[in-house]
Amino acid sequence: MRMKFNKTSQLLLVSAASLLAAGALAACGTATVDFVYVASSQAVANNNNYGEINVFEINQTSGFMRQIPTSPFPSAGRKPVAEAVSLDYTNLYVANQDDNTIVQFLIGSDGKLYPQNTVNTPGIFPLAEAVSSSYLFVADTYQPLSCTTAVPCSGSVGVFPILTAAQAQALTPPQIADTLGSPVSNPANGANYWPLTLAGKKASDILLPTGINVSASGANLYVSAYDTTANTGYVFAFSVGSGGVLSAVNGSPYPAGVHPSAIASDSTGSFVYVTDFSNGDVLGFSASAGVLTSLGNSYVAGNQPSAIAVDPKYPYAFVANAQDGTVNAYSVGANGALTNLGTYTAGVDPVAIGIDPGTSHFVFTANFLGNQAVGTVSNFELNTSNGTLTNAQHSPFNSNALPTAVAAVPHTPQAR
């Protein structure tokens, strides 16, 4: 049976539906715990590898992720591969590999992105970023020595000051707080980068960085890398001195498996963890003033672990396994040892992993191969009592093709 309505009834129904929709949107807005930023290296139009950033909101009750109405946003460069968020959660820094740039976006209270400034990285092909309260650190695939994929050379690290509001206002023209200043000069070579070098190695031995991490205090910087000739992995450890100048700590670099792929540290700065892409495990180190000591054991992960995150609030760590399409959850012991709590199915080829900063209640991955023509994002609800994970409602969620990085901010930014 089909019911008929007159115009007045239709208008009333439309008004009621509008009110319900508005109410639903308002309810969803108040239930949003985080905004998640997923950088995809391929835009819908696929024009010259220009990327886009999908912005999702996470429902704090169900974990359901949906894109905000104006998503996605242009990444303002080609092939975005890394993201970092300022510690006050007001700015997103996106590294575009093919342009050798880092683009600063102001984050609106509604999660929208507003491009502000662009800087060139000191080296060639940026691949990873890390931030402290004062500096942004970037790992570049190659040093700025006319190196290419055909004629490679070892990688390097650059340091950018994150300007205060007063410092940014003093620029011409004035800029917003958290603008990146000029890269810090390395007093050892007069350049604006720190090369990754190994004593006694031949020039033909290429050291390629794979990840970068700064301790919670900002006092120490760690870079995972591997020797492509000897098939040997390392962690380079630096102290961060006055003005952002880096100094290698005693004993650096440290052996780290065969092919380290990602690196993370805990919230106290006491432990550093490195995933080994080739061996399918996690290596643990204790850290004291940047000096690393192996915990003596490796911890089993899945095949080709590609990303790692350590919960800043609870004693858990999570590893994304690219080949398996899974996430391993671990408890972190008082001595830094990892205990495997379980393996959970993510999307296809997870290459980045993050933890929601609002409540530390959700874990999400960017799945590079995703679902045929599109990428996906998986979201898991964390049981904070025992570290187990449960797939959030309707996970995984579609993103643009070939997602490479994830970052997140709380719905209501809070200064640290």
N, C-alpha and C positions, 0 to 999 in steps of 0.2 A: 504494500500500500504506500502511496506517495502523498505526503501532506502538502497542502498549499498554504502560503502565507501572504498577507497583504503587505504593502510597503512599510506601514508603521511597525508591524511585527518584525519585518526584516531588519529595519533600522535598530529596533530594540535588541534583536539577536546579535547584530554586528557590534553594537555598543557593549553588550555583555561579554561577547567574545574578546573584544579589545581589552576590556578591563581584566578579564581572566588572563589574557596573554601578558599584559603589563604586570599583573600580580605575580605570574609565574616567573617573568624575567627578574622582577625585584627579589623574589624569594631565592632565585638561583644566584643573583648577585650577592646577597647576604650570606649564602651558603658556600661561596667560593673561598677556598683556603689558600690557593696559590695560582699564579699565572706561570705557565711553562712555555719556554721559547725553544722551538725546534728549528734549527737551521737546516734547510734543504739545499743541496748543491745544484739542483736543477729546477728552474722556474717552470711554470705551466707552459709558457710559450717556448721555453728552451732556446732562448736567443743568446748565443755566445756564452753559455754557462753562467749567466747571471742567476743568482740564487734568490731564495725567499725565506722568510721567517714565519712559520705558523705559530700563532699564539693561542694556547689552550687555557681554559680555566678548569680547575679541579674542584668538584663538589666534595665538600668535607665529610659528607655522610656516606655517599655511595662510591666515591672515587671516580665517578663518571667524568670524562674529559670532553669538552666541546670547544670548538674554536669560537673566539669572540667575533662579533659581527663583521668587523673590518679586516679580519685576518684572511690571507697572509699579507705581510709587508715585504717590500723589496729589501734585500740585504745590502744594497748599495755597492755591490761588487760581484766579482765572478768567483764561483766555487767557495762559498763560506764553509769553513771546516772546524771552527772552534768558537766558543762563546765563554764569556766571563762576566760576572755581575759585580758592580762596586759593593763594598761591604755595607753601605747604607741602603742598598737595594733600589737605587734611583737611576742607575745607568747600566746599559748592556753594551759590552764591547764585542764586536763580531770581527773575526779574522777572515779575510777573503784571500784565499791562497793564490789564485791566478793574478791578482792585482798587487800582491805584497802590501796589503793595507789592513788597518784596523779601523773600523767605523764605530763611533760612539753614538748610541741612541739614548735619548732621555725616555724613561719609562713613566707613562702617565698613571694616575691612580686607578684608571680603568684597564690597565694592561697594555694600552696602545703604545706604539713606538714612534719616536720623533727623531730623525737623524740630525746630528749636531756637527760633528767634526770627523775628519778623516786624516790619519797619519800613515806614513809609510813605515814598514818594519825595516830594521837595520839590514837584515839578510834577505834571502830569497825563499819564497814558498813557506809562509808561516803555517804551523800545524797545531800548535797548542798554546794556551794562555793560562796564567794564574794571577790572582790579585791579592794584595795585602791592603792595609788601610792607606798606604802611602805610594805603592808602586804597582804597575802592571808589568808582568814578565811575559815575554814571548819567546818560544823556541822556533827558530827558522831552520828549514831543511838544509839549506846551504848558506855558507858565508857569502858576503857580497863580493865575490871574486870572479865574476863572469862565469859562474858555474851554471850548468844546466843538467837536465836528466841524462843527456848524452855525454856530457863532460862533468861528472859530479865532483863535489868536494865535501869536506866535513861540515857539519852544521854549527849553529851558533845560538847564543842567547842575547836578547836585548832587554833593556830596562827602561820603562817610561815612568816619570813622576806623575802621580795623580794629583792635580792641582786643587788646592783649597778654593773656597769661594773668593777670598780676597786675592789670591794669586791669579785666578782666572779672570777676575774683573780688571786686573791691572794690564791684561793683554790688550793689544790693538788689532782688531776691535775686541771689546770685552766678551768673555765667554762664560759659560755656566760652570758651576762647581763640578769636579771630577773630570774636567777636560784633561787630556794627556799632554804633558809638556814634552820638550825635546828629549830624545833618548840620552841616557847617561853615558858619559865618556869613560872608556876603559883606560886608566892611567898607564897600563902596561904596554899598550900599543897605539894609544892616541885615537883609536877608532871608537865607534859607538856600539860595539858588540863584544861578547866574550866567546872566542872560538872553543869548540870542543876538541881537545887534543889529548893524545896519549904519549907519554914519554917512551922513546925507543921504537915507536911505530913508523913505518914507511909512509911517505906522502900518498902512496897509492891506497893505503888503508883508509877507507871512508867511514867516518863515524856519523851516523844519522840519528838525530833525536827522535823520540817517539812520544814523550809525555813530559809534563812539567808540573811541579807542585810546590807551593810555598807553605811553610809551617804556619799554624794559627797565630803565632806571635809575630810573624813576619820577619823573624831573625834569620831564617835559613831557607835556601832554595834547593830543590832537587830536580835533576833532569835525567830521565831514562834515555838510554841510547844503545845502539849496537854497532859493532864493527862488521861491515858487510863482507869484508875479506876473510876475517878469521871466524865469523859466525860466533861472536862472543858478545854478551851483554854487559852493560855497566850502568851504574848510577853516579852521576856527577853531583857533588855536594858543595854548596857555596854558603858562606856567611854573607849577609846583606849588611853592609856598613853604611857609614854616613853618606848621605846623598845618593844612596842606592848602588854604591860601588860593590861589586862582587869580588869575593876572595875565596879561592878553593880551600876547603878544610883539609886537615891532615888526613892522609890516606886516600883521598879522592883521586880518581874514580874508583868505585867499589865493584867487584865482580857481581853480575846479576843475570845468571842463566845464559841462554842462547840468544833470544830475541825478545827483550822486554818491550811490552806494548803499551803499558799505562802505569801510572804511579799515583799514589795517594798517601796522605798521612792522617793520623787521628787528631782529635780536637785538642789534645794536650801537647802534641808535638813529640810524644815519647816513642812513637812507632811509625815506620814507613813501610808501605807494601807495594810490590811491583808484580805485575802479571807477566808471565812468560808465554808469548804467543806460540812458540815452537814446542815447548815441553808441556803445555797445558796445566800450568800450576801457578801458585802465588808464592813469592819469596817475601819473607818478613825480616825487618831490621829494627833494632832498638836505636834510638837517636839521642845523642847527648851533645848539645852545642853544635849540631850539624854532623858530628862524627857518627858514622853508621857501623853497627856491629850485627852480623847475621844472627838471626834467632836459631840457626842451626837446622831448621827443617824447611821443606817446601810443603805447600798445602795444595791438595789436588783440586783442580778446577775442571772445566769442560774442555772441549776442543777449540783451539784458537781464542783464548780469552783476550778481549779487546779493550775492556774498560773496567774501572774499579772505583767504588765510592765507599767511604767510611762514614757511618752515621755520626753527626756531631753531637747528638744528644743521648743516644742509646749505644750499648756495646755490641754493635753489629757492623759487618762489612758485606758488600755485595759486588759480584763479578759478573759481567756480561760475556757470554761465550758466543763468538760470531758464528762459528761453523755449526754448532749445535742448536742455535736459536734458544738458548736457555740462560737463566740467571741462577748462580749459586749464592746462597745466604750462609754467612758464618757468624758465630759469636766470637767476640774478641776478649781473650782472657786478660787477667791483670798483668801477666808477663808478656802480652802481645800475641800469644799463640792463637791461631784460628782453628775453630771447630766447625766442620761442615754441618749445617742444619737442614739442608735439603736443596734440591734442584727444581727449578720452576720454568715452565714453558713461556717464552716470550714470542716475539714475531720473528721473521726471517732476517738473519744477519744483524743482530744487535751490536752496534758499534759505539754507543755512548750510553752512559747511565747517570742518573741523578737522584737525589733525595729531596723531598719537599722541605723547604726551609721554614715553612709556617708552623708545622707541627711535628716534622720528622715521622710522618705517619704513612707516607706513600713513597714508592720507589718506581721510577719510570725509565724506560729505555727507548732510544731511537733505533729503529730497525731499518737498516740501509736498503735492503731489497724488498722489504715490506710485502705488498700485495699486488703483484703484477706491475701495472703502470704507475702505482703510487707507493709511497713509503708508508710506514705505520709507526705508531707510538704505543708501547705497552705500558700499563699502569698496574701496580700491585699494591694492595693494602698490607701494611706491616703490622703484625702482632707485636706490639712493643714489649710484651711480657716474655715471649720466647723466640722472637726473631723470625718466625715463619711468615710466608707470603701467601696472599690470596689474590687471584686475578680480580681486578675491579670490574664493575658492571660494564659489559660490552667491550672490554679490552680485547684486542688492540684497536686503535683509532687511526683513521686515515690522515696522512699528511701529504705534503708535496713529495715528489719523487726524490729518492736518494738522500734521506736525512742523515746528517753527519754529527750533530752536536745537540746537547740539551742544556738548558739553564733555567732557573726558576727564581721567583721572588714571592714573598708573602703577599696576600691580597691587600693588606694594610702595611706598607713599608715601615720598618722599625729601624731606627739608627742603632748601631752597635757601639 
